[in-house]
Amino acid sequence: MLTNAIIAESASEFTTDVCSGLTKPDQKELPSKYLYDQVGSRLFEVICELPEYGLTRADERLLRLHATEIVERVPGQVVVAELGSGSGKKTRWILEALSRHRPTSYYPIEISATALAMCERELADIDSISIVGFEHEYLDGLLKVAARHQDGQRILVLSLGSTIGNFDHPADVSFLREMRLILQPGDALLLGTDLQKPILQLIEAYDDPLGVTAAFNLNLLARINRELDADFVLEQFEHVAKFSSVTRSIEMHLRSRQDQVVTIHKTGLSVPILENETNWTESCHKYSPQEVVSMAEDAGFRCDAQWIDHEWPFAENLLMAE
Ligand code: AVI
């Protein structure tokens, strides 16, 4: 088993994105990808265990039940590229089903070095799988995987856990389209999508009574303090989860409890923030099964199969590049 990581630098992009997000004229915004530093990735692991957050368990149930059928639908020599591998626990089902019949290369792609390391540890014991991690943005990493691709191999891309739902619409379709441009006909994408469910259930999932999701969200301000020498006082912000019926998304925000001025000392930027003003940190779109099929077609894929968990409505969609 060969394990190594290919790493990209992004510290200055973080600085630029934070400064431009905090100075947006109408709604302050901080990109959700920055929630996942070392602390955030660990808090997200805890969120996945919470009784109120059924998404990860539904995803795992579907993969456990249908992994054999999923890999049978992608015959031949397959390399697996996973976008946002997380801990790698759910991926085990797919890799084990593949490695029963064929040696397989697995490329987890993550911007979080912590998550990449967790995933590599978790999957190190599966025989016939070679792992090479890419510490990159998803599409950059996928381009690197495609460049290593040999004739006769198919790429099976995994985007599990409804990561796609964290792109605002229509950025989700654009993301699929960009992915499709990197892939060849016959390559496949297994796309996990969280489905619509009662609003109260969603609010509990994103504002859990233990406060883990609140800590996950507030950690973004703590991260800016740590990495950019800012002076956010965490007690002066509160976590808010609300449902937008226009976009059918849960939105996470950080609401200011008072008028205040925050300084990012590393850049010298000072930002006035009003009482009740919010920083928008994440959107989590909830799909209908048909919406996923149409979105896939718009992006140049054909939906080959769809498996739905009814305990926590969630769909695993196998999309074929045409
Ligand atoms: C990673 N992503 C799919 C999670 C979600 O449910 O949208 C992120 C998350 N945010 C708060 N809780 C979980």
Boltz pocket constraint, residues with backbone or C-beta under 6 A from the ligand:
constraints:
  - pocket:
      binder: B
      contacts: [[A, 47], [A, 55], [A, 160], [A, 161], [A, 162], [A, 163], [A, 165], [A, 166], [A, 205], [A, 206], [A, 213], [A, 282], [A, 283], [A, 284]]
      max_distance: 6.0
